[in-house]
């Protein structure tokens, strides 16, 4: 029998801890869908961001994913801040990605569900424009949004579910 030397276990680097932002509403006060906020600084000032609740709200760990006005959101200096669709969860020992976003770009969050619906509609319109522009660049006609009963964003909810559940697997 051949005995092999065990490989040393290398600990994974700790996740960065961001300072908590007082501007982020307490997770227990969030509506079931999530919250919306407006960016206060930078190239995207005035645009909506969405923190959408994952699965069942208030069922620990409380998870959310961030929908941003662009695929990649940049800091004031041009470096990468966050990628749209990134997910995180409540962190009792420090701030999460929502705190990073809030601190870097002075996001003002709203618990009002009407603001969430306005932000979601704005995100949907931007998504439709992006899809149509991409189709036009590829020589295709624009997508018929009226004839399709399930727009691509709604179809992608299964992908979002799959993606958010990856982190919950042992």
Beta strands, then each sheet from edge to edge (+ up, - down):
strand 1: 34-38
strand 2: 48-53
strand 3: 63-67
strand 4: 72-74
strand 5: 80-83
strand 6: 87-89
strand 7: 108-110
sheet 1: 6+ 3- 2+ 1- 7+
sheet 2: 4+ 5-
end
